[in-house]
Each structure stands twice: as C-alpha cells, then as structure tokens.
Amino acid sequence: MRGQSKSGKLNFTKNLFLIACGITSACFGLKSFLLPSGFIDGGVTGISLLISRLTGLKLSYLIVLINIPFVILGYRQIGKVFAIKTAIAIALLAILLIVAPFQSITHDKLLIAFFGGLFLGGGIGLAMRGGCVIDGTEVLALFLSKKSTLTVGNIILILNIVIFAFAAVFLDIETALYAILTYLSASNTVDYIVNGIEQYTGVTVISVKNEHIKKFIIHQMKRGVTIYKGEGGYGEKKDIDILYTVVTKLEMSKLQTAIRQIDPDAFVIQQQIADIRGGVVKRQPLH
C-alpha cells in the first residue's frame, strides 16, 4: 500500500509539473510570438485569437469564456477529475497571459509562425500528458465523432479549415496562410510530445519460416513475441503460427530487412501505436 501511495504521489507531482510547464510554454508562444504580430492558430485558441483580433477583447478573458462549454463537455465525456484539472489549467493560463512579463522575440513572420506554433503546441501537448487540455478542440472532436461517421482527426481538420477561412475573409489571406503554418507547427509538436520520442509499430508476420523470424526477434532484437494460432484460408488449409511484436520506429528497418532475408514471401502488416506500457519494449521503472 505504501508503494502504491508513493507511486500515486510521484505520478501526481509529475502531472502537475507537466501541466505547469505546458501553461508556461503556451503563454510564452502566445505573448512572445503570436499576439504581438496578430497571428492566429487553429482550434479553440485560434478562435479566441481571431475574436480578440476582430473585437479588441482581451485574449485571457476569451480563452476562459470560449473554453467553458468544452470543460462541461469534458466533464460529461471523460470525467470529473479531467474537467477540474482542465478548468484550473485554463484559468491559470488566462492569469499568466495577464501577469507574465514575456516580451516580443522577433518580427520575422516565418519565425513567428514556426516558433509560436512550436511553443503553443508544446504547451498543449505537455498539458495533455499531464491529464488535461488547455484547448478544448479535442474534447469537441471526441464528442462529435461519437455522433457521426467522422473521425476525431477529420473533425479537427474541418474545424480548422473553417477558422482559417474566417481569417481569410475577415482579416486577410496572408494572415490565414501564416495561421496554417502556425497550426502545422503546433499540431506536429503536439503529436511529438503526446506520442513521445519513440513511436511504436505493431508488426504482424505470417510466414512458413515463422520459427526463424521469431528467434531473430527474440535473440537479435531482444523483443517479445506473441504467437497466435491461425489457419490458412487461401489455397491449402493448414495450421500456422502468426507472430506479433512491437518495435520502435528506429528498429523497424532492421526487422524488415531480416524478414526479407529469412522469407521474401512473408506477409507483414504494420500498425502505428501511440504508446505502450510494460512488456519487453518499454518496461516501467520499479519503485
């Protein structure tokens, strides 16, 4: 019980640190890059920036007001703890936007778009790793995806297209184009932080030489293998072992080369995996 309590406290502290770093990073991206130049981004933050630019209202107030429906939605869709953490994180971001002494860094528009998106996306990603969001776009997309045939990614893309279209109409085309660059920088940074440096690939291998491939994965790559019992359905029906393993992106080329050398006719399926726990690929530290 003590070990579990200690682990829980460490996890809580880690999440708190990630959220604090996320709020700081997002605030820095907004105050030092996007706001001084009137740039916008995608998502709820982009909507807030657009309205602020058009009306002159303070961004800190808009971020809180526009995110309120998404916090309520997050409470219903995900849970109470998530909603509370999100509400506190958004409130702290709004306060920091008022009191933080961050100054404009550069007037180069490309640098503003890239690094503004980098720091804003980094902040959003770190907050997500900490168990909350400071931009309610994902919560809305998750809700709408359950009500339609669209995926979360499709909904986010459609929402951002609408935002950029409004920017082109009510501001100017150039601002909209730079907003797209900012969004691309931010979204890639979010993916990088949320999915981690090591992205994983699940690999399914069907081969008559499965024993040789299994030995290579276990002994040469030091990875675990799960074996499924299958039956051929094309041509002659016979029992066959189906291999499944998980490797990092960096190891994928090595595995592909080995499989081709062992059995050029092997049937290989690859699936991207965002994260894993335990196993031989990624073991959890002992406490």
Protein Blocks (a to p, Z undefined) as FASTA:
>chain_A
ZZmmmmmmmmmmmmmmmmmmmmmmmmmmmmmmmmmnopacehjklmmmmmmmmnopafkl
mmmmmmmmmmmmmmmmnomklmmmmmmmmmmmmmmmmmpccdcfbfcfklmmmmmmmmmm
mmmmmmmmnopafbfklmmmmmmmmmmmbdfklmmmmmmmmmmmmmmmmmcmklmmmmmm
mmmmmmmmmmmmmnombdcdddddddfklmmmmmmmmmmnopacdddddddfehjadddd
dddddddfklmmmmmmmmmmmmmmbccdddddfbdeejjklccddZZ
